[in-house]
């Protein structure tokens, strides 16, 4: 399961605006957010638990997600927002947007319920059971409310909110953020609202634009599916002890895809099986050379080359260095960094 970097972008902007020590947070996480194309990222969902535990540790705030909410920018869903605006009613727009929710996250699902009890949006979160993900839940519910307000010209107002997580702050603190009573311990998160809002008519309704926006959403979803296919192929490579005899037909069978269809989808994704395999071999070789003392003869075998000479030529073509030169340069860089760190302590 992966999440769009749009959520991380929102949280980053919120942390900066809230005055949190983002440098300390990112230093512990091991990356520089200022240099990352946050919106283009698609990160493994399970990393969120580590992210939030780090933020909690730096801020010493067990309810940091709630306290960030007032500082978060309104989620601009781009194609999802376009679908909302160009749909005839709020209900129609919601249904269309939820169809493409995977563009935001594989870990979330939502449904609209309108029965005798009332109307609500139910948010079904990840199966990853980590207490730190309460912050993601709170922020997602908050952003959904702000998004609904934005696309209904501020007509949307929650009547009450049910959170799956437990309560860590006062009732007043939650009500101030969400603008309504909040209860806890639900099987899923729920945002209750006036059923009449489902019939809210968008002043921007346009059938032609709607068709255009649906086409754009479908195109982005297909692109995402092809990227997922590439990741699945890499996953097959990673499970194999030797890559020498790893061919397209074998991998296609393991993925339960016809070889011809696999070639077609990879071509549509702008790549090929041989290119993915070459990239995987190069990445594996770099990692083994830089982070281990594995003999180069063994790395030749592990990366699927039959002869050391073939491996040497391929690696020189990939990196501009021989495997020995690459390993030595990485070691020298690591030693220099360690020496610099020791110097700063003294």
C-alpha atoms as a printed R data frame, in Angstrom:
    type eleno elety resid chain resno       x       y       z
1   ATOM     1    CA   UNK     A     1   0.000   0.000   0.000
2   ATOM     2    CA   UNK     A     2   1.292   3.435  -0.934
3   ATOM     3    CA   UNK     A     3   0.297   7.029  -0.243
4   ATOM     4    CA   UNK     A     4   0.551  10.048  -2.511
5   ATOM     5    CA   UNK     A     5   3.098  12.683  -1.544
6   ATOM     6    CA   UNK     A     6   0.270  15.231  -1.522
7   ATOM     7    CA   UNK     A     7  -0.532  14.228   2.064
8   ATOM     8    CA   UNK     A     8   3.106  14.616   3.109
9   ATOM     9    CA   UNK     A     9   3.172  18.020   1.381
10  ATOM    10    CA   UNK     A    10   0.169  19.164   3.445
11  ATOM    11    CA   UNK     A    11   1.738  17.936   6.677
12  ATOM    12    CA   UNK     A    12   5.081  19.537   5.819
13  ATOM    13    CA   UNK     A    13   3.453  22.908   5.190
14  ATOM    14    CA   UNK     A    14   1.433  22.550   8.391
15  ATOM    15    CA   UNK     A    15   4.516  21.749  10.490
16  ATOM    16    CA   UNK     A    16   6.371  24.749   9.086
17  ATOM    17    CA   UNK     A    17   3.426  27.061   9.743
18  ATOM    18    CA   UNK     A    18   2.992  25.649  13.263
19  ATOM    19    CA   UNK     A    19   6.637  26.443  14.009
20  ATOM    20    CA   UNK     A    20   7.750  22.854  14.636
21  ATOM    21    CA   UNK     A    21  11.440  21.998  14.448
22  ATOM    22    CA   UNK     A    22  11.194  20.420  11.001
23  ATOM    23    CA   UNK     A    23  14.986  20.247  10.629
24  ATOM    24    CA   UNK     A    24  15.271  18.013  13.699
25  ATOM    25    CA   UNK     A    25  12.371  15.871  12.496
26  ATOM    26    CA   UNK     A    26  13.811  15.342   9.020
27  ATOM    27    CA   UNK     A    27  17.305  14.781  10.382
28  ATOM    28    CA   UNK     A    28  16.002  11.882  12.469
29  ATOM    29    CA   UNK     A    29  14.039  10.576   9.501
30  ATOM    30    CA   UNK     A    30  17.186  10.704   7.395
31  ATOM    31    CA   UNK     A    31  16.058  12.955   4.554
32  ATOM    32    CA   UNK     A    32  15.784  16.580   3.532
33  ATOM    33    CA   UNK     A    33  12.179  17.450   2.707
34  ATOM    34    CA   UNK     A    34  13.245  20.674   1.004
35  ATOM    35    CA   UNK     A    35  15.059  18.645  -1.668
36  ATOM    36    CA   UNK     A    36  12.321  16.073  -2.192
37  ATOM    37    CA   UNK     A    37   9.592  16.422  -4.824
38  ATOM    38    CA   UNK     A    38   6.974  15.767  -2.152
39  ATOM    39    CA   UNK     A    39   3.914  15.879  -4.398
40  ATOM    40    CA   UNK     A    40   5.431  13.390  -6.839
41  ATOM    41    CA   UNK     A    41   6.389  10.875  -4.162
42  ATOM    42    CA   UNK     A    42   4.433   7.711  -3.500
43  ATOM    43    CA   UNK     A    43   5.611   6.253  -0.214
44  ATOM    44    CA   UNK     A    44   4.913   2.898   1.507
45  ATOM    45    CA   UNK     A    45   1.999   3.396   3.896
46  ATOM    46    CA   UNK     A    46   3.712   1.582   6.775
47  ATOM    47    CA   UNK     A    47   6.369   4.336   6.847
48  ATOM    48    CA   UNK     A    48   3.764   6.684   8.309
49  ATOM    49    CA   UNK     A    49   4.039   4.967  11.699
50  ATOM    50    CA   UNK     A    50   7.781   5.709  11.798
51  ATOM    51    CA   UNK     A    51   7.178   9.249  10.563
52  ATOM    52    CA   UNK     A    52   4.641  10.037  13.297
53  ATOM    53    CA   UNK     A    53   6.630   8.347  16.065
54  ATOM    54    CA   UNK     A    54   9.544  10.598  15.067
55  ATOM    55    CA   UNK     A    55   7.349  13.714  15.079
56  ATOM    56    CA   UNK     A    56   5.960  12.747  18.501
57  ATOM    57    CA   UNK     A    57   9.479  12.197  19.824
58  ATOM    58    CA   UNK     A    58  10.768  15.582  18.636
59  ATOM    59    CA   UNK     A    59   7.699  17.602  19.651
60  ATOM    60    CA   UNK     A    60   6.863  15.647  22.836
61  ATOM    61    CA   UNK     A    61   3.240  16.034  21.759
62  ATOM    62    CA   UNK     A    62   1.121  12.840  21.841
63  ATOM    63    CA   UNK     A    63  -1.698  14.614  19.970
64  ATOM    64    CA   UNK     A    64   0.429  16.455  17.424
65  ATOM    65    CA   UNK     A    65  -1.895  15.521  14.527
66  ATOM    66    CA   UNK     A    66  -4.825  17.314  16.153
67  ATOM    67    CA   UNK     A    67  -2.714  20.356  16.958
68  ATOM    68    CA   UNK     A    68  -1.437  20.538  13.378
69  ATOM    69    CA   UNK     A    69  -4.917  20.650  11.846
70  ATOM    70    CA   UNK     A    70  -5.533  24.433  12.153
71  ATOM    71    CA   UNK     A    71  -2.200  25.048  10.405
72  ATOM    72    CA   UNK     A    72  -2.813  22.740   7.434
73  ATOM    73    CA   UNK     A    73  -3.643  24.188   4.018
74  ATOM    74    CA   UNK     A    74  -6.910  23.066   2.436
75  ATOM    75    CA   UNK     A    75  -6.407  19.935   0.380
76  ATOM    76    CA   UNK     A    76  -6.583  20.834  -3.289
77  ATOM    77    CA   UNK     A    77  -7.425  17.507  -4.857
78  ATOM    78    CA   UNK     A    78  -6.673  18.652  -8.383
79  ATOM    79    CA   UNK     A    79  -8.493  16.119 -10.562
80  ATOM    80    CA   UNK     A    80 -10.710  15.039  -7.623
81  ATOM    81    CA   UNK     A    81 -11.605  18.656  -6.985
82  ATOM    82    CA   UNK     A    82 -12.335  19.172 -10.673
83  ATOM    83    CA   UNK     A    83 -14.680  16.188 -10.602
84  ATOM    84    CA   UNK     A    84 -16.517  17.672  -7.615
85  ATOM    85    CA   UNK     A    85 -16.947  21.074  -9.248
86  ATOM    86    CA   UNK     A    86 -18.021  19.793 -12.656
87  ATOM    87    CA   UNK     A    87 -20.534  17.241 -11.275
88  ATOM    88    CA   UNK     A    88 -24.198  18.195 -11.050
89  ATOM    89    CA   UNK     A    89 -24.578  17.641  -7.291
90  ATOM    90    CA   UNK     A    90 -22.422  17.134  -4.201
91  ATOM    91    CA   UNK     A    91 -23.508  13.474  -4.011
92  ATOM    92    CA   UNK     A    92 -22.563  12.800  -7.635
93  ATOM    93    CA   UNK     A    93 -19.221  14.526  -7.172
94  ATOM    94    CA   UNK     A    94 -18.451  12.509  -4.043
95  ATOM    95    CA   UNK     A    95 -19.189   9.222  -5.780
96  ATOM    96    CA   UNK     A    96 -16.952  10.121  -8.706
97  ATOM    97    CA   UNK     A    97 -14.130  11.322  -6.457
98  ATOM    98    CA   UNK     A    98 -14.237   8.193  -4.297
99  ATOM    99    CA   UNK     A    99 -13.887   6.084  -7.433
100 ATOM   100    CA   UNK     A   100 -10.438   7.604  -7.904
101 ATOM   101    CA   UNK     A   101  -9.409   7.761  -4.247
102 ATOM   102    CA   UNK     A   102  -6.491   5.476  -5.019
103 ATOM   103    CA   UNK     A   103  -4.760   8.465  -6.590
104 ATOM   104    CA   UNK     A   104  -4.367   9.725  -3.005
105 ATOM   105    CA   UNK     A   105  -3.825   6.465  -1.128
106 ATOM   106    CA   UNK     A   106  -4.111   2.712  -1.504
107 ATOM   107    CA   UNK     A   107  -4.609   2.426   2.249
108 ATOM   108    CA   UNK     A   108  -7.835   4.395   2.534
109 ATOM   109    CA   UNK     A   109 -11.329   3.670   1.334
110 ATOM   110    CA   UNK     A   110 -14.497   5.688   1.801
111 ATOM   111    CA   UNK     A   111 -18.194   5.264   1.282
112 ATOM   112    CA   UNK     A   112 -21.246   7.492   1.444
113 ATOM   113    CA   UNK     A   113 -24.075   6.320   3.681
114 ATOM   114    CA   UNK     A   114 -27.547   7.891   3.644
115 ATOM   115    CA   UNK     A   115 -30.102   5.907   5.620
116 ATOM   116    CA   UNK     A   116 -32.732   6.423   8.314
117 ATOM   117    CA   UNK     A   117 -30.025   7.343  10.824
118 ATOM   118    CA   UNK     A   118 -28.669  10.161   8.640
119 ATOM   119    CA   UNK     A   119 -25.974  10.970   6.097
120 ATOM   120    CA   UNK     A   120 -22.279  10.443   6.649
121 ATOM   121    CA   UNK     A   121 -18.991   9.774   4.926
122 ATOM   122    CA   UNK     A   122 -17.368   6.654   6.370
123 ATOM   123    CA   UNK     A   123 -13.576   6.503   6.239
124 ATOM   124    CA   UNK     A   124 -12.121   3.021   6.397
125 ATOM   125    CA   UNK     A   125  -8.455   3.216   7.286
126 ATOM   126    CA   UNK     A   126  -5.501   0.940   6.848
127 ATOM   127    CA   UNK     A   127  -5.222  -2.532   8.305
128 ATOM   128    CA   UNK     A   128  -1.833  -1.496   9.742
129 ATOM   129    CA   UNK     A   129  -2.527  -1.362  13.463
130 ATOM   130    CA   UNK     A   130  -0.072   1.238  14.759
131 ATOM   131    CA   UNK     A   131  -1.142   3.776  17.410
132 ATOM   132    CA   UNK     A   132   0.836   6.532  15.666
133 ATOM   133    CA   UNK     A   133  -1.525   6.351  12.678
134 ATOM   134    CA   UNK     A   134  -4.143   8.153  14.795
135 ATOM   135    CA   UNK     A   135  -2.508  11.343  13.504
136 ATOM   136    CA   UNK     A   136  -3.129  10.330   9.899
137 ATOM   137    CA   UNK     A   137  -6.751   9.483  10.730
138 ATOM   138    CA   UNK     A   138  -7.370  12.831  12.438
139 ATOM   139    CA   UNK     A   139  -5.739  14.813   9.641
140 ATOM   140    CA   UNK     A   140  -7.593  12.912   6.885
141 ATOM   141    CA   UNK     A   141 -10.962  13.532   8.577
142 ATOM   142    CA   UNK     A   142 -10.131  17.204   9.129
143 ATOM   143    CA   UNK     A   143  -9.000  17.683   5.526
144 ATOM   144    CA   UNK     A   144 -12.103  15.940   4.197
145 ATOM   145    CA   UNK     A   145 -14.265  18.430   6.081
146 ATOM   146    CA   UNK     A   146 -12.267  21.386   4.736
147 ATOM   147    CA   UNK     A   147 -12.384  19.952   1.215
148 ATOM   148    CA   UNK     A   148 -16.177  19.481   1.418
149 ATOM   149    CA   UNK     A   149 -16.557  23.072   2.582
150 ATOM   150    CA   UNK     A   150 -14.422  24.330  -0.282
151 ATOM   151    CA   UNK     A   151 -16.417  22.535  -2.994
152 ATOM   152    CA   UNK     A   152 -19.814  23.533  -1.562
153 ATOM   153    CA   UNK     A   153 -19.079  27.222  -1.133
154 ATOM   154    CA   UNK     A   154 -18.876  26.764   2.673
155 ATOM   155    CA   UNK     A   155 -22.317  25.119   2.815
156 ATOM   156    CA   UNK     A   156 -20.949  21.871   4.270
157 ATOM   157    CA   UNK     A   157 -20.871  21.698   8.075
158 ATOM   158    CA   UNK     A   158 -20.302  18.486  10.051
159 ATOM   159    CA   UNK     A   159 -22.969  17.630  12.599
160 ATOM   160    CA   UNK     A   160 -20.724  15.224  14.476
161 ATOM   161    CA   UNK     A   161 -17.552  13.202  13.967
162 ATOM   162    CA   UNK     A   162 -16.747   9.670  15.074
163 ATOM   163    CA   UNK     A   163 -13.051   8.733  15.244
164 ATOM   164    CA   UNK     A   164 -11.662   5.226  15.355
165 ATOM   165    CA   UNK     A   165  -8.793   6.275  17.628
166 ATOM   166    CA   UNK     A   166  -8.939   6.902  21.369
167 ATOM   167    CA   UNK     A   167  -9.242  10.297  23.057
168 ATOM   168    CA   UNK     A   168  -6.058  12.042  24.216
169 ATOM   169    CA   UNK     A   169  -7.216  15.649  24.632
170 ATOM   170    CA   UNK     A   170 -10.265  17.392  26.071
171 ATOM   171    CA   UNK     A   171 -13.660  17.362  24.351
172 ATOM   172    CA   UNK     A   172 -13.303  21.096  23.798
173 ATOM   173    CA   UNK     A   173  -9.979  20.656  21.958
174 ATOM   174    CA   UNK     A   174 -11.500  18.252  19.426
175 ATOM   175    CA   UNK     A   175 -14.693  20.282  19.014
176 ATOM   176    CA   UNK     A   176 -12.678  23.429  18.358
177 ATOM   177    CA   UNK     A   177 -10.766  21.733  15.528
178 ATOM   178    CA   UNK     A   178 -13.662  19.862  13.908
179 ATOM   179    CA   UNK     A   179 -16.410  22.381  14.650
180 ATOM   180    CA   UNK     A   180 -18.781  19.752  16.065
181 ATOM   181    CA   UNK     A   181 -19.058  17.101  18.813
182 ATOM   182    CA   UNK     A   182 -16.501  14.270  18.519
183 ATOM   183    CA   UNK     A   183 -16.770  10.712  19.855
184 ATOM   184    CA   UNK     A   184 -14.188   7.931  19.806
185 ATOM   185    CA   UNK     A   185 -13.631   4.194  19.457
186 ATOM   186    CA   UNK     A   186 -15.625   3.562  16.287
187 ATOM   187    CA   UNK     A   187 -15.013   0.689  13.926
188 ATOM   188    CA   UNK     A   188 -14.381   3.349  11.269
189 ATOM   189    CA   UNK     A   189 -14.233   7.119  11.160
190 ATOM   190    CA   UNK     A   190 -17.458   8.924  10.252
191 ATOM   191    CA   UNK     A   191 -18.362  12.483   9.326
192 ATOM   192    CA   UNK     A   192 -22.087  13.110   9.800
193 ATOM   193    CA   UNK     A   193 -23.790  15.941   7.924
194 ATOM   194    CA   UNK     A   194 -27.179  17.250   6.796
195 ATOM   195    CA   UNK     A   195 -28.559  14.868   4.109
196 ATOM   196    CA   UNK     A   196 -29.936  17.894   2.220
197 ATOM   197    CA   UNK     A   197 -26.327  18.734   1.258
198 ATOM   198    CA   UNK     A   198 -26.208  15.675  -0.996
199 ATOM   199    CA   UNK     A   199 -28.501  17.596  -3.343
200 ATOM   200    CA   UNK     A   200 -26.317  20.717  -3.313
201 ATOM   201    CA   UNK     A   201 -26.016  21.796  -6.958
202 ATOM   202    CA   UNK     A   202 -22.595  22.843  -8.094
203 ATOM   203    CA   UNK     A   203 -22.570  26.279  -9.792
204 ATOM   204    CA   UNK     A   204 -19.685  24.960 -11.919
205 ATOM   205    CA   UNK     A   205 -21.568  21.956 -13.335
206 ATOM   206    CA   UNK     A   206 -20.536  21.377 -16.947
207 ATOM   207    CA   UNK     A   207 -21.086  18.041 -18.755
208 ATOM   208    CA   UNK     A   208 -18.253  18.686 -21.206
209 ATOM   209    CA   UNK     A   209 -15.769  19.524 -18.461
210 ATOM   210    CA   UNK     A   210 -16.974  16.552 -16.450
211 ATOM   211    CA   UNK     A   211 -16.187  14.223 -19.325
212 ATOM   212    CA   UNK     A   212 -12.763  15.831 -19.697
213 ATOM   213    CA   UNK     A   213 -12.006  15.521 -15.968
214 ATOM   214    CA   UNK     A   214 -13.125  11.898 -15.834
215 ATOM   215    CA   UNK     A   215 -10.827  11.126 -18.745
216 ATOM   216    CA   UNK     A   216  -7.936  12.811 -16.930
217 ATOM   217    CA   UNK     A   217  -8.664  10.878 -13.723
218 ATOM   218    CA   UNK     A   218  -8.807   7.599 -15.652
219 ATOM   219    CA   UNK     A   219  -5.522   8.387 -17.386
220 ATOM   220    CA   UNK     A   220  -3.792   9.070 -14.060
221 ATOM   221    CA   UNK     A   221  -5.225   5.924 -12.542
222 ATOM   222    CA   UNK     A   222  -3.925   3.826 -15.440
223 ATOM   223    CA   UNK     A   223  -0.500   5.438 -15.058
224 ATOM   224    CA   UNK     A   224  -0.527   4.516 -11.376
225 ATOM   225    CA   UNK     A   225  -1.507   0.920 -12.176
226 ATOM   226    CA   UNK     A   226   1.401   0.633 -14.607
227 ATOM   227    CA   UNK     A   227   3.782   2.007 -11.977
228 ATOM   228    CA   UNK     A   228   2.432  -0.599  -9.572
229 ATOM   229    CA   UNK     A   229   3.083  -3.282 -12.179
230 ATOM   230    CA   UNK     A   230   6.722  -2.203 -12.405
231 ATOM   231    CA   UNK     A   231   6.964  -2.424  -8.599
232 ATOM   232    CA   UNK     A   232   5.470  -5.921  -8.659
233 ATOM   233    CA   UNK     A   233   8.096  -6.999 -11.203
234 ATOM   234    CA   UNK     A   234  10.852  -5.593  -9.002
235 ATOM   235    CA   UNK     A   235   9.317  -7.506  -6.102
236 ATOM   236    CA   UNK     A   236   9.653 -10.752  -8.072
237 ATOM   237    CA   UNK     A   237  13.305  -9.927  -8.795
238 ATOM   238    CA   UNK     A   238  13.955  -9.231  -5.109
239 ATOM   239    CA   UNK     A   239  12.655 -12.667  -4.105
240 ATOM   240    CA   UNK     A   240  15.021 -14.505  -6.420
241 ATOM   241    CA   UNK     A   241  18.489 -15.588  -5.344
242 ATOM   242    CA   UNK     A   242  19.789 -15.523  -8.906
243 ATOM   243    CA   UNK     A   243  18.729 -13.250 -11.744
244 ATOM   244    CA   UNK     A   244  20.650 -14.836 -14.589
245 ATOM   245    CA   UNK     A   245  17.735 -16.897 -15.915
246 ATOM   246    CA   UNK     A   246  14.990 -14.453 -14.996
247 ATOM   247    CA   UNK     A   247  12.995 -13.874 -18.185
248 ATOM   248    CA   UNK     A   248   9.750 -12.119 -19.052
249 ATOM   249    CA   UNK     A   249   7.756 -15.307 -19.580
250 ATOM   250    CA   UNK     A   250   8.668 -16.600 -16.106
251 ATOM   251    CA   UNK     A   251   7.785 -13.334 -14.396
252 ATOM   252    CA   UNK     A   252   4.547 -12.991 -16.384
253 ATOM   253    CA   UNK     A   253   3.494 -16.449 -15.205
254 ATOM   254    CA   UNK     A   254   4.264 -15.533 -11.591
255 ATOM   255    CA   UNK     A   255   2.219 -12.342 -11.915
256 ATOM   256    CA   UNK     A   256  -0.588 -14.220 -13.692
257 ATOM   257    CA   UNK     A   257  -0.362 -11.934 -16.729
258 ATOM   258    CA   UNK     A   258  -0.053 -13.008 -20.355
259 ATOM   259    CA   UNK     A   259   3.494 -12.244 -21.625
260 ATOM   260    CA   UNK     A   260   2.116 -10.281 -24.571
261 ATOM   261    CA   UNK     A   261  -0.028  -8.175 -22.225
262 ATOM   262    CA   UNK     A   262   2.943  -7.559 -19.929
263 ATOM   263    CA   UNK     A   263   5.051  -6.294 -22.845
264 ATOM   264    CA   UNK     A   264   2.205  -4.005 -23.923
265 ATOM   265    CA   UNK     A   265   1.660  -2.518 -20.454
266 ATOM   266    CA   UNK     A   266   5.382  -1.909 -19.954
267 ATOM   267    CA   UNK     A   267   5.617  -0.219 -23.334
268 ATOM   268    CA   UNK     A   268   2.696   2.024 -22.348
269 ATOM   269    CA   UNK     A   269   4.576   2.823 -19.136
270 ATOM   270    CA   UNK     A   270   7.570   3.936 -21.207
271 ATOM   271    CA   UNK     A   271   9.858   1.081 -20.242
272 ATOM   272    CA   UNK     A   272  10.601  -2.576 -20.975
273 ATOM   273    CA   UNK     A   273  11.298  -5.776 -19.077
274 ATOM   274    CA   UNK     A   274  14.985  -5.679 -19.969
275 ATOM   275    CA   UNK     A   275  15.268  -2.065 -18.771
276 ATOM   276    CA   UNK     A   276  13.601  -2.841 -15.419
277 ATOM   277    CA   UNK     A   277  15.912  -5.843 -14.954
278 ATOM   278    CA   UNK     A   278  19.002  -3.780 -15.823
279 ATOM   279    CA   UNK     A   279  17.971  -1.012 -13.412
280 ATOM   280    CA   UNK     A   280  17.325  -3.561 -10.651
281 ATOM   281    CA   UNK     A   281  20.714  -5.213 -11.208
282 ATOM   282    CA   UNK     A   282  22.502  -1.852 -11.115
283 ATOM   283    CA   UNK     A   283  20.684  -0.763  -7.948
284 ATOM   284    CA   UNK     A   284  21.434  -4.091  -6.242
285 ATOM   285    CA   UNK     A   285  25.084  -3.968  -7.280
286 ATOM   286    CA   UNK     A   286  25.495  -0.418  -5.938
287 ATOM   287    CA   UNK     A   287  23.852  -1.346  -2.639
288 ATOM   288    CA   UNK     A   288  26.029  -4.440  -2.151
289 ATOM   289    CA   UNK     A   289  29.213  -2.591  -3.070
290 ATOM   290    CA   UNK     A   290  28.501   0.426  -0.893
291 ATOM   291    CA   UNK     A   291  26.972  -1.197   2.186
292 ATOM   292    CA   UNK     A   292  28.575  -4.638   2.472
293 ATOM   293    CA   UNK     A   293  31.980  -6.311   2.297
294 ATOM   294    CA   UNK     A   294  30.607  -8.988  -0.034
295 ATOM   295    CA   UNK     A   295  33.266 -10.218  -2.428
296 ATOM   296    CA   UNK     A   296  32.819  -8.862  -5.925
297 ATOM   297    CA   UNK     A   297  32.798 -12.436  -7.255
298 ATOM   298    CA   UNK     A   298  29.696 -13.093  -5.153
299 ATOM   299    CA   UNK     A   299  28.078  -9.826  -6.266
300 ATOM   300    CA   UNK     A   300  28.535 -10.980  -9.860
301 ATOM   301    CA   UNK     A   301  26.493 -14.088  -9.025
302 ATOM   302    CA   UNK     A   302  23.868 -12.242  -6.942
303 ATOM   303    CA   UNK     A   303  23.170  -9.724  -9.699
304 ATOM   304    CA   UNK     A   304  22.671 -12.421 -12.332
305 ATOM   305    CA   UNK     A   305  25.839 -12.148 -14.404
306 ATOM   306    CA   UNK     A   306  27.534 -15.301 -15.645
307 ATOM   307    CA   UNK     A   307  31.021 -13.813 -15.922
308 ATOM   308    CA   UNK     A   308  32.919 -11.157 -13.892
309 ATOM   309    CA   UNK     A   309  34.071  -9.495 -17.108
310 ATOM   310    CA   UNK     A   310  30.458  -9.001 -18.228
311 ATOM   311    CA   UNK     A   311  29.565  -7.529 -14.839
312 ATOM   312    CA   UNK     A   312  32.563  -5.162 -14.913
313 ATOM   313    CA   UNK     A   313  31.673  -3.875 -18.388
314 ATOM   314    CA   UNK     A   314  28.014  -3.379 -17.479
315 ATOM   315    CA   UNK     A   315  28.803  -1.601 -14.218
316 ATOM   316    CA   UNK     A   316  31.299   0.723 -15.929
317 ATOM   317    CA   UNK     A   317  28.651   1.517 -18.537
318 ATOM   318    CA   UNK     A   318  26.062   2.227 -15.815
319 ATOM   319    CA   UNK     A   319  28.178   4.313 -13.447
320 ATOM   320    CA   UNK     A   320  31.299   5.441 -15.270
321 ATOM   321    CA   UNK     A   321  33.381   3.609 -12.619
322 ATOM   322    CA   UNK     A   322  34.601   0.072 -12.113
323 ATOM   323    CA   UNK     A   323  33.038  -1.835  -9.193
324 ATOM   324    CA   UNK     A   324  36.297  -1.448  -7.212
325 ATOM   325    CA   UNK     A   325  36.427   2.301  -7.846
326 ATOM   326    CA   UNK     A   326  32.784   2.690  -6.841
327 ATOM   327    CA   UNK     A   327  33.276   0.768  -3.579
328 ATOM   328    CA   UNK     A   328  36.395   2.757  -2.692
329 ATOM   329    CA   UNK     A   329  34.740   6.109  -3.441
330 ATOM   330    CA   UNK     A   330  31.757   5.218  -1.267
331 ATOM   331    CA   UNK     A   331  33.976   4.106   1.588
332 ATOM   332    CA   UNK     A   332  36.035   7.298   1.351
333 ATOM   333    CA   UNK     A   333  32.851   9.397   1.411
334 ATOM   334    CA   UNK     A   334  31.500   7.480   4.407
335 ATOM   335    CA   UNK     A   335  34.786   7.810   6.309
336 ATOM   336    CA   UNK     A   336  34.905  11.541   5.597
337 ATOM   337    CA   UNK     A   337  31.361  11.957   6.879
338 ATOM   338    CA   UNK     A   338  32.199  10.040  10.060
339 ATOM   339    CA   UNK     A   339  35.334  12.099  10.600
340 ATOM   340    CA   UNK     A   340  33.302  15.289  10.148
341 ATOM   341    CA   UNK     A   341  30.739  14.111  12.661
342 ATOM   342    CA   UNK     A   342  33.439  13.284  15.198
343 ATOM   343    CA   UNK     A   343  35.048  16.674  14.620
344 ATOM   344    CA   UNK     A   344  31.802  18.513  15.274
345 ATOM   345    CA   UNK     A   345  31.420  16.717  18.620
346 ATOM   346    CA   UNK     A   346  34.860  17.717  19.852
